[in-house]
Amino acid sequence: MKATVYVTIKQNVLDPQGTAVQGALHSMGFGEVGSVRIGKYMELELDTSDREEAQARVKEMCEKLLANTVIEDYRFELEG
């Protein structure tokens, strides 16, 4: 089974990397960009066919390692 994990900075947390990318895009002539938020994208191959077990394990991985839940939100999708 494949898990796709998306981690993003919470909306109320400043994103200096996103601000830097926005500034660079503006300086390159892409003035239509209003704001940029930077995140992480991960693909995990899981050795299980039990969907409920996979959901529980991926949630645990996100809570313990993949996302800093104080400043980041996460979501994930399962395929297979």
Secondary structure, DSSP 8 states (H G I E B T S, - for coil): -EEEEEEEE-TTS--HHHHHHHHHHHHTT-TT------EEEEEEE-S---HHHHHHHHHHHIIIII--TTTEEEEEEEE-
